[in-house]
Amino acid sequence: MSAIKLAGGPTQDEIMAVSLFKLGLRSTDTVLEIGCGTGKVSIAIAQQAAKIYSIDKKPEAIKIARESSQKIPLHNIEFSCTDAADFLAGDRIFDCAFVGGTQQLALILPVLSKKVKRTIIINAVLLSTLAQAVTAMQQLGILCEVVQVQVARSHEIAGSIMFKPIDPVYVIVGKGTAC
């Protein structure tokens, strides 16, 4: 794998499990991931869905994601180095969408909601992202729920075990309106 490191790192396994459960994937689904980062979530989705479009505006993220996906023989992921607003200007409709990172939520959510048939998941670690996503989804009438996930992992210390917390993540669930 590439030595390039991305800010934020890959989605933690436990957070991904909750997010994918809430996404409600089906084997026939076409899915969009915005802000694919390392590609970890895209790879997991590709193993459950028919097709995934995985985008990130950072070339280094797409490079890492492509390298990661080559370790597993998957042929249903299409990676694109592009801006979410530009990608959404096309005419594709998706069954579900996962938003792992974007700085343009207020701009893309109105468009995304019309291009997704069923479920939109946004993972947020910043309170400002949480507030922006919830406000926009409420205004669009698509907010279903917000789940705050806090995970702690065991570590050995002084011959015993302690738990080190991982930063909490907000899993924001919305519904698409595309028909």
C-alpha positions as a LaTeX table, in Angstrom:
\begin{tabular}{lrrr}
\hline
Residue & $x$ (\AA) & $y$ (\AA) & $z$ (\AA) \\
\hline
Met1 & 0.00 & 0.00 & 0.00 \\
Ser2 & 1.03 & 3.58 & $-0.56$ \\
Ala3 & 2.91 & 5.44 & 2.18 \\
Ile4 & 0.59 & 8.44 & 1.75 \\
Lys5 & $-1.50$ & 9.19 & 4.85 \\
Leu6 & $-4.91$ & 10.81 & 4.66 \\
Ala7 & $-6.36$ & 13.14 & 7.28 \\
Gly8 & $-8.99$ & 11.32 & 9.29 \\
Gly9 & $-7.74$ & 7.89 & 8.35 \\
Pro10 & $-9.93$ & 4.95 & 7.44 \\
Thr11 & $-13.40$ & 4.51 & 8.96 \\
Gln12 & $-13.19$ & 2.37 & 12.10 \\
Asp13 & $-14.63$ & $-1.14$ & 11.68 \\
Glu14 & $-17.31$ & $-0.67$ & 14.35 \\
Ile15 & $-18.46$ & 2.65 & 12.86 \\
Met16 & $-18.55$ & 1.09 & 9.40 \\
Ala17 & $-20.64$ & $-1.82$ & 10.69 \\
Val18 & $-23.29$ & 0.53 & 12.10 \\
Ser19 & $-23.21$ & 2.77 & 9.01 \\
Leu20 & $-23.59$ & $-0.14$ & 6.57 \\
Phe21 & $-26.39$ & $-1.64$ & 8.66 \\
Lys22 & $-28.24$ & 1.69 & 8.57 \\
Leu23 & $-27.57$ & 1.95 & 4.81 \\
Gly24 & $-29.55$ & $-1.27$ & 4.33 \\
Leu25 & $-27.69$ & $-2.53$ & 1.29 \\
Arg26 & $-29.24$ & $-4.98$ & $-1.17$ \\
Ser27 & $-27.36$ & $-7.11$ & $-3.71$ \\
Thr28 & $-28.97$ & $-5.22$ & $-6.60$ \\
Asp29 & $-28.10$ & $-1.73$ & $-5.31$ \\
Thr30 & $-26.18$ & 1.00 & $-7.07$ \\
Val31 & $-24.42$ & 3.08 & $-4.43$ \\
Leu32 & $-22.52$ & 6.38 & $-4.37$ \\
Glu33 & $-19.78$ & 7.10 & $-1.85$ \\
Ile34 & $-18.73$ & 10.72 & $-1.54$ \\
Gly35 & $-15.36$ & 11.28 & 0.09 \\
Cys36 & $-14.06$ & 7.73 & $-0.26$ \\
Gly37 & $-10.71$ & 8.41 & 1.40 \\
Thr38 & $-8.82$ & 5.10 & 1.74 \\
Gly39 & $-11.57$ & 3.15 & $-0.04$ \\
Lys40 & $-12.32$ & 0.95 & 2.97 \\
Val41 & $-16.06$ & 1.67 & 2.97 \\
Ser42 & $-16.29$ & 1.38 & $-0.84$ \\
Ile43 & $-14.65$ & $-2.04$ & $-0.72$ \\
Ala44 & $-17.10$ & $-3.21$ & 1.96 \\
Ile45 & $-20.05$ & $-1.86$ & $-0.03$ \\
Ala46 & $-18.77$ & $-3.47$ & $-3.26$ \\
Gln47 & $-18.93$ & $-6.87$ & $-1.56$ \\
Gln48 & $-22.65$ & $-6.37$ & $-0.86$ \\
Ala49 & $-23.99$ & $-4.25$ & $-3.75$ \\
Ala50 & $-24.11$ & $-4.51$ & $-7.53$ \\
Lys51 & $-22.23$ & $-1.27$ & $-8.32$ \\
Ile52 & $-20.51$ & 1.52 & $-6.41$ \\
Tyr53 & $-19.35$ & 4.89 & $-7.65$ \\
Ser54 & $-16.61$ & 6.02 & $-5.29$ \\
Ile55 & $-15.50$ & 9.64 & $-5.51$ \\
Asp56 & $-13.04$ & 11.91 & $-3.76$ \\
Lys57 & $-11.66$ & 15.27 & $-4.82$ \\
Lys58 & $-8.16$ & 14.39 & $-3.56$ \\
Pro59 & $-5.98$ & 12.52 & $-6.09$ \\
Glu60 & $-3.98$ & 10.90 & $-3.27$ \\
Ala61 & $-7.20$ & 9.44 & $-1.80$ \\
Ile62 & $-8.21$ & 7.91 & $-5.13$ \\
Lys63 & $-4.70$ & 6.46 & $-5.52$ \\
Ile64 & $-4.87$ & 4.80 & $-2.09$ \\
Ala65 & $-8.44$ & 3.59 & $-2.64$ \\
Arg66 & $-7.56$ & 2.03 & $-6.01$ \\
Glu67 & $-4.51$ & 0.30 & $-4.51$ \\
Ser68 & $-6.62$ & $-1.03$ & $-1.64$ \\
Ser69 & $-9.33$ & $-2.34$ & $-3.96$ \\
Gln70 & $-6.80$ & $-4.24$ & $-6.09$ \\
Lys71 & $-6.06$ & $-6.54$ & $-3.14$ \\
Ile72 & $-9.55$ & $-8.03$ & $-3.53$ \\
Pro73 & $-10.77$ & $-8.96$ & $-7.01$ \\
Leu74 & $-13.66$ & $-6.48$ & $-7.24$ \\
His75 & $-14.94$ & $-5.28$ & $-10.60$ \\
Asn76 & $-17.94$ & $-3.25$ & $-9.48$ \\
Ile77 & $-16.19$ & $-0.14$ & $-8.09$ \\
Glu78 & $-15.72$ & 2.91 & $-10.28$ \\
Phe79 & $-13.33$ & 5.44 & $-8.72$ \\
Ser80 & $-13.41$ & 9.08 & $-9.82$ \\
Cys81 & $-11.28$ & 12.00 & $-8.72$ \\
Thr82 & $-13.90$ & 14.71 & $-8.86$ \\
Asp83 & $-15.87$ & 17.20 & $-6.82$ \\
Ala84 & $-19.20$ & 15.89 & $-5.46$ \\
Ala85 & $-21.20$ & 18.78 & $-6.95$ \\
Asp86 & $-19.70$ & 18.13 & $-10.39$ \\
Phe87 & $-20.35$ & 14.37 & $-10.17$ \\
Leu88 & $-23.95$ & 14.92 & $-9.07$ \\
Ala89 & $-24.55$ & 17.13 & $-12.12$ \\
Gly90 & $-24.86$ & 13.91 & $-14.14$ \\
Asp91 & $-28.11$ & 12.00 & $-14.57$ \\
Arg92 & $-27.34$ & 8.88 & $-12.48$ \\
Ile93 & $-29.81$ & 7.75 & $-9.82$ \\
Phe94 & $-28.60$ & 5.70 & $-6.84$ \\
Asp95 & $-30.31$ & 3.34 & $-4.43$ \\
Cys96 & $-28.15$ & 4.55 & $-1.52$ \\
Ala97 & $-25.39$ & 7.02 & $-0.77$ \\
Phe98 & $-22.69$ & 7.14 & 1.88 \\
Val99 & $-21.05$ & 10.48 & 2.64 \\
Gly100 & $-17.76$ & 10.01 & 4.46 \\
Gly101 & $-16.49$ & 13.49 & 3.93 \\
Thr102 & $-17.43$ & 16.68 & 2.17 \\
Gln103 & $-17.14$ & 20.37 & 2.79 \\
Gln104 & $-20.19$ & 21.18 & 0.70 \\
Leu105 & $-23.08$ & 19.49 & 2.53 \\
Ala106 & $-25.47$ & 22.42 & 2.20 \\
Leu107 & $-24.77$ & 22.52 & $-1.54$ \\
Ile108 & $-24.88$ & 18.80 & $-2.32$ \\
Leu109 & $-27.63$ & 17.48 & $-0.01$ \\
Pro110 & $-30.54$ & 19.04 & $-1.96$ \\
Val111 & $-29.19$ & 17.50 & $-5.17$ \\
Leu112 & $-28.19$ & 14.19 & $-3.55$ \\
Ser113 & $-31.62$ & 13.74 & $-1.96$ \\
Lys114 & $-33.22$ & 13.84 & $-5.42$ \\
Lys115 & $-30.74$ & 11.31 & $-6.83$ \\
Val116 & $-31.08$ & 8.68 & $-4.09$ \\
Lys117 & $-34.07$ & 6.34 & $-3.96$ \\
Arg118 & $-33.70$ & 4.97 & $-0.46$ \\
Thr119 & $-31.00$ & 5.82 & 2.10 \\
Ile120 & $-28.38$ & 8.51 & 2.64 \\
Ile121 & $-25.82$ & 8.03 & 5.40 \\
Ile122 & $-23.48$ & 10.79 & 6.53 \\
Asn123 & $-20.69$ & 10.07 & 9.00 \\
Ala124 & $-19.62$ & 13.14 & 10.96 \\
Val125 & $-16.97$ & 13.63 & 13.62 \\
Leu126 & $-17.17$ & 17.42 & 13.79 \\
Leu127 & $-20.09$ & 19.06 & 15.57 \\
Ser128 & $-20.24$ & 21.68 & 12.81 \\
Thr129 & $-20.72$ & 18.90 & 10.22 \\
Leu130 & $-23.38$ & 17.28 & 12.40 \\
Ala131 & $-25.25$ & 20.57 & 12.78 \\
Gln132 & $-25.01$ & 21.40 & 9.08 \\
Ala133 & $-26.16$ & 17.92 & 7.98 \\
Val134 & $-29.06$ & 17.75 & 10.43 \\
Thr135 & $-30.24$ & 21.27 & 9.60 \\
Ala136 & $-30.08$ & 20.65 & 5.84 \\
Met137 & $-31.82$ & 17.27 & 6.11 \\
Gln138 & $-34.56$ & 18.72 & 8.33 \\
Gln139 & $-35.15$ & 21.53 & 5.84 \\
Leu140 & $-35.36$ & 18.96 & 3.03 \\
Gly141 & $-37.70$ & 16.76 & 5.09 \\
Ile142 & $-35.42$ & 13.73 & 4.74 \\
Leu143 & $-33.91$ & 13.31 & 8.24 \\
Cys144 & $-34.71$ & 9.94 & 9.82 \\
Glu145 & $-32.36$ & 9.76 & 12.80 \\
Val146 & $-28.91$ & 10.47 & 14.19 \\
Val147 & $-27.00$ & 7.72 & 15.99 \\
Gln148 & $-23.99$ & 8.69 & 18.09 \\
Val149 & $-21.50$ & 5.80 & 18.15 \\
Gln150 & $-18.80$ & 5.67 & 20.81 \\
Val151 & $-16.34$ & 2.80 & 20.75 \\
Ala152 & $-13.53$ & 1.92 & 23.15 \\
Arg153 & $-10.94$ & $-0.79$ & 22.49 \\
Ser154 & $-9.11$ & $-2.87$ & 25.05 \\
His155 & $-5.38$ & $-2.42$ & 25.65 \\
Glu156 & $-3.05$ & $-4.20$ & 28.03 \\
Ile157 & $-1.59$ & $-2.12$ & 30.82 \\
Ala158 & 0.27 & $-3.15$ & 33.96 \\
Gly159 & $-0.77$ & $-6.80$ & 33.56 \\
Ser160 & $-4.43$ & $-5.91$ & 33.19 \\
Ile161 & $-6.75$ & $-4.43$ & 30.60 \\
Met162 & $-7.95$ & $-0.88$ & 30.10 \\
Phe163 & $-10.12$ & 0.68 & 27.43 \\
Lys164 & $-9.01$ & 3.53 & 25.16 \\
Pro165 & $-11.89$ & 5.44 & 23.58 \\
Ile166 & $-12.08$ & 6.24 & 19.90 \\
Asp167 & $-13.55$ & 9.63 & 19.02 \\
Pro168 & $-17.35$ & 9.50 & 18.75 \\
Val169 & $-18.92$ & 9.48 & 15.30 \\
Tyr170 & $-22.41$ & 10.65 & 14.40 \\
Val171 & $-24.18$ & 8.44 & 11.87 \\
Ile172 & $-26.82$ & 10.65 & 10.26 \\
Val173 & $-29.55$ & 8.75 & 8.42 \\
Gly174 & $-31.73$ & 10.30 & 5.76 \\
Lys175 & $-34.06$ & 9.11 & 3.05 \\
Gly176 & $-33.75$ & 9.79 & $-0.64$ \\
Thr177 & $-36.64$ & 11.11 & $-2.67$ \\
Ala178 & $-35.77$ & 9.88 & $-6.19$ \\
Cys179 & $-38.44$ & 7.73 & $-7.82$ \\
\hline
\end{tabular}
